[in-house]
Amino acid sequence: MDRTPNRDQDSGIKALMVSGEAPANRPWRTAFLATALAIVLLTYLLRLGFLERRGFNPDELQHLHSSWCISQGLLPYRDYFDHHTPWLHFGLSVLFSYFDVTTDPEEAISLIFSARRAMWVATGLILALTFWVGRQQRGVDVGLLAVLLLSNTLMFLGKTLEIRPDVPASALLVLAVALSSGALRAPPPHRARWRIASSGLALGAAVMFTQKALFVLPGFVAALALHLWEGGKSRLNEASRDVYSLAGGFLLPILGTLSFFAIEGALSDFVELSFLINLRWKARLSAWPLFEELTVQNPFLVSLGAVGFGKAAVALCRQRPPRSATALPLFAASSLVLGAFLIPAPHRHYALAFLPFAAVYASMGLWDIVDAGSSRSDRVYLVLAVLGVSAALVVSRPSFEQAWVYPALWLGGGAAFFVLLRRGSRHGAAAILLITLSLHPLYQSRVFWERRNWSTLQAIEWILRNVGPDETVLDGFSGLGVFRRHAFFFFFLHDEIRPMLRDDDWRELIRGLESGSIAPKVVVFDRHLEQGPAELREVIERNYLPAEPEPVRVRFIQESWRDAGPRVLGQRSSPLPYVLVEEGWYAPEEEGGIEFRRSRGKRCRLRVPIAEPADLEAIIRGRAEMTADDVTIELAVNGASVGELELVSGWRDYAFSIPKSRLKPGLNDFLLTYSQTPRQLDPNLPDRNTVLAVHSLSLQLP
């Protein structure tokens, strides 16, 4: 039986034999496997509930907006600004074939959560591939425990719930390491070069999801250099072919993407905005807060990862010669961690690149602690490991709402751990340890049950109802106009993008707003726009008034503005002045050359902008859709009724007198209420529940 720890374990039975577990203790190993699998599956399935409640990071809506633009025939970098490589956006654009996000707010929300479920699937791949890498390093037990530790990491949980290119990129990075590491373990006659080429292919694909994947390349280069050296002159040609295979696979997706943009005439735009602009990035963030937060959230992953990594590095240095298959995960993890200090702005989602490897080495460190607890020769290592974990605990100070719970948990778990070790059951001790390690992360994850995305979803629905498919939105960095065209080339203007804009870019936006060549129907006037140039703030505040829900602001003041005049409901790209269509309406239609909207249900609402309140006559041009007698329409303005009229057949004008006292400067609420609806007469009616078709609302001065 080959007991070399660097060899692949062919089965769970072989891993059991290698572990040295006595047959009498096999039930404990079964208990360990069952416990670990149960916790991993629990945390993974809980994600389906979490992703429905998790608040939205504006990055998610930014990525979805880029995908929507592609589905509308726009080309990134040429037609709108983006500084991410495009594979996630092209991949998600396929979803828009299955959802009508243009006119149906409910389907738009469904698409958003479908994209998050795609991230859920990619997260499952990360976990499975992490198991593979851990199994390659030291068997099934290490692989399974690595998955559990990764699942318990709050930063990993939070960021993989979001729609980000880093999620599939992380899966591809782990896949690349697993493929290459496995291939390098096999002797040359049995080495499958397709695995090495596939590893390069996965690396290149990861870069096409996010440029941050490039930070793994120094680790791969160092491992391949070691691979060339360890074979000696006799195997140099064989090793060189391995290097060429990986390089060829790496270049294939990159060259394919470059060729696509070259054919589209946007190669220079792609290279400039995907790569070169990031080299000139002006924002600078320290990486230390990222690692400090990671330590506070999960001190065991950080401390045990450092312990396991350190011991694996020492073991590699003692190998004669050092093996590239063992070195590759070490070098890749080191390269990615060091990349956090080189990238201009290392945000939390960058950690997705190295957390799977941290979990593998934390698992190895944890098993080393378990083994050291039953071996006198490693007692010094055990003491050092316990000191490292204790230091991380001091930094993080984990606690429950009841202060006594955490000490009691560790006293009880620690006692059970050492009792089982004394009885020779390392798997039983490990099972106790993993339960103890999992309780606090599970307790932390309770925050994801809180619904934090409700207001964002409401605002997105509001914009979809009130902004036509051909109209535009100007946004700072809220993402609320995710399924509407953006008014400006730079469709997000957050703190890191604004310093990158030239003065000419700002002048183009300001002059466009002043002249009307840039005329968004809605401006999301968030803090990012407020922190733009003073001239930009002035032109927005001069031409827009607040609407509900905040922070949306709606355009209705312009040089051509007049309070009196028709506001056409059915027109798909209506000119100013606008009337804002809220709940209770079907999508615009056209019949006999007349555009209109049908009411939906008993009430339908309009938001009508008024610059200067006065005594006005509101004339609704409509057509009765019900044949029943005595159907009436009542108009309430800002909560107060201004009259009720009976509907008659055919297109008619229904006039209501509105006193000045009922109106206010800004947006006014016009609520139409019908005395009967088709569904009241027949609850099983299969047709539309509509009473009135409305062409326009006109305001006339008496």
N, C-alpha and C positions, 0 to 999 in steps of 0.2 A: 504493500500500500504506500503510495507516494504521499508524504505528509508535508511537502513543500508548500508554504502558505501562499506562494504566488501562482500556483496552478489553479485552473478552473475546477470547481467542484461539479461533478457530473450529475449529482442528484442530492436530494435531501438526506437519503440514507448514507451516502458517502460523506456528506458534511457532518452527519451525526457521528460516524466512526472517527473522523479526523478530530472532532472535538474531544474525544476521549471520554465521553459521557458513558457511564456504566449502564448496562441494560436495565437495571432496576430503576434508574432515574429517567428512563425514556418518557414516562408519563409527564415528568416535569417539562421536558422539551416540548411535548405536545401542548402542554398548558401555556408555555411561553409563546409558541407559534400561534395558538388560538387567540391569546390575549393581544398580541401585537397586531394580528390581522383584524381583530374586532375593533381596536382603537383606530387603525388606519382607515378601515371602511367607514366607521362612524364619522370621522372628521371629513372624509371625502364626500359622503352623502349629505352631511350638514351643509356643504357648500351650495347645494341646490336651493336651500332655503335662504342662505346668506346672500346669494347673488341677486335675489329678488328685493332685498332690503338695503343692501349696501349703498351708501350715498355715492354720487357720481363725481369722479375726478374730471375736471374739464378736459384733461388729456383724452379720456375715453370718447367724449363727444367730438373732439377734434379729429381723432382717427376715423370715427364713423362718418363725419362730414366729408373727409377726403375720399372715403369709399363711396359715399353717395355721389360725389362729384364725378368720380370715374364712371359710375353707373349712368350718369347723365351725358356721357361722351366727352367730358373734360379730361385733359392730360395734366397730371401733376407736374410741378416745376415750370411748365410753360404757361398754363392757364391759371394757376393759382399757386401760392407759396406753400412749400412744405420743406422740411429739412430732415425728414426720415426716409430711409430707403423703403421701397413701395410694396413689398410683397404682401404685407398684412392688408393694405388698402385694396389691392387687386383681389386678394382672396375674399375679403368681406363683401366686395362689390357684387359677388355672385348672389348674396342673400337678397338683394333688392329685386331680383326676378320673382321672388316668392311673396313679397309684401308690398302693398300699395301704400307707401309712406307719403305719397303726394297729397292725397285727399282724405285718408282715413287715419286719424290720430291713434286709434286703438291698434291698428296694424303697425304704425310707427313704433309704438312702445313695445309691441311684441318683437319687432326686429331687434331693438336694443337688447332685450333679454336673450334673444337667440344668439346674438354675438357674444354675450357673456357666457352662454352655455358652450359655445365653441371654445372659449378660454378654459372652461371646466374640463372639456375633453383633453385639451393640450396639457392641462395640469396633471391629469391622469397619466399622460405619457411621461411627464417629468418624473412622477413618482415611480412608475414602472422602470424607467431607464436608470434612476438612482439605485433601485434595487439591483439592477444588472451590474452596475459599476461596483457596488458594495460586494456583490457575490464574486465578482472577478478578483477583488482584493483579498477577501478572506472568507468566502463561503456565504451560505444562505442566511445564517444568523446575523452577520454583519449587514448584509443587504436589507433584511427586513427591519432591523433596528434603525438603519439609516433612513428608511422611508418614514418610520414613525417619528423620528426626531425632526425630519423636514416638515411633516404634516403639522407638528406641534409648534412650528415657528410662526409667530404672529405676523411678522413682516411678509413671509412667504404667503401666508393665508390671505392677507389683505390685498397684496399686489396681484396675486393670481386670480382674484375675483374680478379684476378690472380688465377692460378691453385694451390690450397693449401688445405691441410687437415683441416685447421682451419675453412674453410667455411662450409662444412657439419658438422663439430664438433660444431660450433656455433649454427646451426639449432637444433642439438640434445640437446644441453644444454638448450636452450630456451624451447624446447618441454618437457624436463624433468621437468623443473620448472612449466610449465603450467599444465602438467598432475598431478603432486603431489599437487600443490596449489589448483587446482580444486577439487581433491579428498578429500583433508583435509577440504575443506569448507563444504562438505556434512556431515550430521549427520551420525553416525555409521550404523544405519540400512540401509541407502541408499548409503553408501559409496561403490563405485565400486573398489574392491581391484585390479582388473586387470589394472586399471589406475595407481595405485601406482607401481605395478610390471612393467608396461610398462615404467613408469618414470625411474625406475632402469635400465631397458633394454636400454633406450636411453642414460643414463649416461655411462653405460659400453661401448656402441657403440662409444660414443664420445671419450672415452679414447683410443679405438682401432684406432681412426683416428689421435689423437694426445695426447701424455701424459700430455700436459699442461691442459687438461680438469680435471685432478686430483685436481687442485687447487679449484674446486667448492665443493669438498667433505667436508671440514670443515663447510661450510655453511649448507650443507644438514644435517650433523651430529648434528649441533646446533639446527636446526629446528626440527629434529626428537626427540631430547632430550626434547625440549619444548612440542612437541606433546605428549610424554609419561607423562609429568608432568601436562599438562593442563587437561587431562582426569580424573586425580585422580585415586585412587585405584579401583574405580568401573569400570573404562574403561581401566585399565592397560593391560589386556589381549588383548583387541581389538586393542589398539595402538601398542602393541608388534607385533601382526600379521601384522600390516601395515609396521613396520620396517623390519620384516623378508621378506615380499613380495618385498620391494624395494631392499633389500640386495641380494635376490635371482635373481631378474632381472638384477642387476648390475653385478653380477659375471658370468652370463650366457655367454655373448659374450667374456669375458676375458678368461674364462676356455675353451670355444670352440676354441679360437685362440691358446691358450697354447697347447691344445690337438693336433691341426693340426701340429704345429711345432715339438711336441714330436714324432708324427708318422713319420714325415720326418727326424727325427734324428737331429734336429737343435734347440731343446728347449733351451739349454744353450746359444747358439748363440743369439737367440731371446731375452732372458732375459738380457744378458750382453749388447747387443748393443742397445736395445730399452729402457732400464731402468737404469741399473747400471752405464753405461758409462756417462749418463747424470748427475748422482749424483757426478761424479768426474770432471765435466766440468770446464775447467781452465779459459775460457773467462768470464769476469765479466763486465756487463754494468749496469749503473744506470737507474732506472725507471723514474726519473724525466724528462729527455728529451722527453720521450713518452707523458707524460701528458702536458708538456709545448707545444709541437707541436699540440696536440689535442686542447688545449685552443686557440692557435693562429689561427688554422683553423676554429674552431667552438666555439666561446666563449659562445654562448647561450646554447649549449648542456651541457657544463661543469658547467656553473654557475647555470642554471635552474635545472640541474640534482642534484647538491649539495643542492639547496634549497628544491627541492621536496623530496630528500632522507632524509634530516634533519627533515622536517616536518613529514614524514611518520614514522621515527624512534621515534620521540616524541610521536606521536599518539599511536604507538605500546606500548611504556612504560606506557602509561596511561590506556591501556586496562587491565581489571581485570577479568580473567587472560589474559595475552598476547596470541593471537591466532597464532598458528603455520602456518596457511594458509596465514596470513598477513606477518608473519616473514620470510617465506621461500624466497621470492624474495629479501628481504632486506639482509638476511644472505648470499644468493648465490652471490649477487652483491658485497657485502663487501669482501667475501672470494676471489672472482676473482680479485678484485682491489688490495687487499693485496698480492695476488699471483704475481703481477707484480714486487713487491719488493723482492720476494723470488726466482723467476726464475733467473738463472744466466745471461741470455741474453734476456731481454724483448723487442723484436722487435715489429714493428708496427702491424704485423698480430696477435699478442697476444691480442690486443685491441678488436678484433672481439668477444672475449668471453664475455666481459662485456658491450660493447656498446649498445646492445639491451636493457639491464636493465637500463643503463644510460638514454636512450631515454624515457623509460616508466616513470622514476621519473622526468625527465625534462618536460615531458608532464603534469604530475601532478603538478609540480611547476608552469608551465605556466598557467594552469587553476586556480590554487590558486591565481595567480596574477590577472587574469581576475575577479575572484570572489571578491578578496580584493578591487579591484577598485570600486566596487559597494556596498561595505559593510563597514560601519564605524568601526565595531568591529575589522576588520583586517587591519586597516590602518598601524599599526606598522609593521606588516608582509610585507605589500606592500613596505614600505620604505626600509626595510632590503633587500628585493628581488631586488629592483631597484639598491640599492648600490652594491649588489653582481654582477649583470649583468654589471653595469658600470665599476667595477673593472676588470672584464674579458675583456671588450671592450678596456680598457686602455692597457692591456697586449697584445691583439691581433692586435689592430689598423687596423681593416679591412678598405679597400679602393677600389675604382674603379680607372680606368685610369684617369678619371676626378675627381679631389679632391672634387668638390662641390656635386657630386651625392649622396654620402653616407649621409652627413648631411641633404640634402634635402629630401632624402628618408625617414629618420626617423622623420623629422619634419612633413612631410605630413602624413606619416603613423600614427605617434603618435597622431596628431590632430584628424584624423578620428577615431582612436581607442577610445579616451576619449569622443568624441561626441557620438559615438554609445553606449558606456557604460552609459552615462548620460541619453540616451533614453531607457535604460533598455534592450538593445540587446547584451547580452554577446556573443552569437554566431556570430553576425555581427562583434563585436569588435575582436573576435578570428580570424575570416576570414581575416580581415585586418592585424592582427598581423602575421599570418602564411605566408601571401604573402610577407610582409616586411622581415620576417626571411628567406625566401627562395631565395630572389633575389641575395644576395651575394654568397651563396653556389653554385647556378647555374652559376653565373659569374666565380667562381673559377674553376668549372668543365670544362670550355672551353679548358683547357690544354689537356684534354683527346681526343680532336679532332685532335690534332697534331699527325701525323704518326711518331712513334718513334721505330717501330719494323722492319723497312725495312731492315736495315743492318744485323740484327740477322737472319731474314728469308733467306736472300741471302747467308749468311755464312753456314747455315744448308743445304741449297740446294747444295752448292758447295761441302760440305763434302759428301753428299749422292751420288753426281756424281763421286767423285774422290776416295772414299774409298769403297772397295767391301764389300758385306754382311758378309764375313768371316774375314775381316781385322779389325784392332783395332785402337782406338783413345786414346791418353793420354791427359787429360784435367786438368786444374787447377780448375777453377770454372766459365767457360763460358757457359757450357751446350750445346755447338755447336755440340758435338757428340751424341746428344740425341738418335738417332736411329741407333747407331753403338756400337759394343762391346767395352768396356773399357779395356785398356791394364793392369790395375792394380786393385787390390782388392778395394782400396780406390778410387772411381771414381769421387770424388770431394775433393778438397784440399784447402778450403777457410780458412780465418783467424782464425776461431774457431776450425777447424779440425786439422790444422797443429800442434798446440801445443799438441794435444792428441796422435800424432803418436810417437812410440818408435824409438830409433835409429836403431833397427833391421828392422823396416818397411822401413825406408829410404834406408838402405843398400841393402835390397832385391830389391828395385826399381832400384837403381843405378847399381848393379851388373847385373841385368837382362837386362838393356839397353846396358851395355858394352858387355855382352856375346851374345846378340841377342835373348835370351830366352823371353825377353819382347821386341817386335819389332813393335811398333805402326806405322802405315803408316803416320798418321798425329799427330802432337803435337800441341795442342792449348797453345802456350807459353805466357800465360797471366801473370799478376803481381803475381798471387798466386804461379805459378811455379817458377817465377823469384825470389820469396822470400824464396824458398826452400833452402836446403843445397847447398853450393858452388859447391860440386862435382856433384850434379844433374844438375845445370845450365851448368857446363862445358861439361858434356857428351851430353847434348841436343844441345848446341851450336856447338859442334864438329861434330855431326852426322846429323844435320838438317840445311837446308837453308830456308830463308823466301819465302813464296809463297803469292799469292793474293787470296782472300782478307785477309789482316791482321785481327786478330793476328794469323792466321793459319800458321804453319810451317811444311814443308813436308820433310819426311825422304828420302834421296837418296844417302847419303854417308855412306858406311860401308866397312868392310875389303874386302868383295867380289866385291866391286864396280868397274865397268869398263865402260867408256863412250861407247866403241864399243860393240855392241851386240844387240840381239832382245829384244823388249819390246812388250809383247803380250797383245793386247787390250781385247780379249775376256775372258782371264783367270780370273776365279772368285776369286782366291786367289793368285795373281801373285807374284813371287819372285822378289827380287831386281835385276836389276834396274827397277824403275817404270816409266810408262808413265801415266800421269794424264788425264783422259777423262773428258772433259768439255761439253759445250752445243753442240747439234747437233748430238747426238748418241742415238740409242736404247739400251736396256739392253743386256748383254752378251747372246750369243746363241751358240749352238753346232750342227754341222751337219757333218756326215761322219768322226767323230773323230777330226774335226777341230773346234776350238773355235774362235769366231769372234764377232764383233759388226757391225751393219748396220748403215750407215749414216742416218741422219734425216734432210731433207730439203736441202737447197742450200749450206750451209756452216756447217762444223763441226771442232771443235777445240781440240787440244791436248796441254798439258803442258809437255815439255820434259826437264828433268834435265840434265845438262851438268856440269861436274866438271872442265874440262880444255878445253876451246874452241880450235878447230883445224879445218883444212879443212876436211870435212866429206862428205860421201855419204849416203843420207837417202833413204832407200829402203822400200817402202810400199807394203806389201804382201796383195793383195786384189782381189776381184771378182766383175766384173761389174754386177749390178742388173737391169740395163736398157737395153732394146733391140733396142732403137733408135740409129741411126747412128750419128757419129761425136760428141759424148759426151766426154768432156775433163775434166781433173782434174788439178787444179793449186795449188801449194804449196807456201804459203808465210810464211817466218820465221821472227818473230819479226817485222811484218808489211811490209816486203819487199819480193817481188816475187822472187823465185829461179827457176821457170820453170813451163811449162804446158805440159801435156801428154794426148794422146788420150786413152780412155779405150777400152779394147778388152775383148771378152768373156772368161770365165774360170778364174781359179786362176792364177794370173800373178804378177811379181815383177815390180814395178814402181820406177825407180831410179832418184833421184834429187841430184845434186851437190850443197853443201852448203859451201860457203867460210867462213873461220874463222871470217872474219869481221862481218858476220851476226849473230854470236853467242855471248853469254855472260855467265859468270859463274852463275850457279843457274838455275832457270826455264826459259825455252825459249818457246815462243808462236809459235805453228805450226798450221796454218789455211789452211784447205782444202776447195777449192771452186769449184763447178761443173757448167759447162756451161748450163746444162739443168737439170730439175728434173721432175719426173712423174706428179707432180701437175701443172707444167707449161704447159704440154701437155694436161692434162685433170684435170681441177680444181675440178671436182666432183669424182675423183678417190677414191674408198673406201679403197684401200690397203695402205700399208706404202709408205710414200714419201721418198724412199731411192734410191740412185744411186750406192753406192759402199758398199760392205762388206769387212771389214778390219780385217785380222788376227793379223798382227804384224807390228811394225815399227822397222827397224834395222838401226843402225848407223855403218858405216864401215869406217875405216881409208883408204885413197887411197894408 
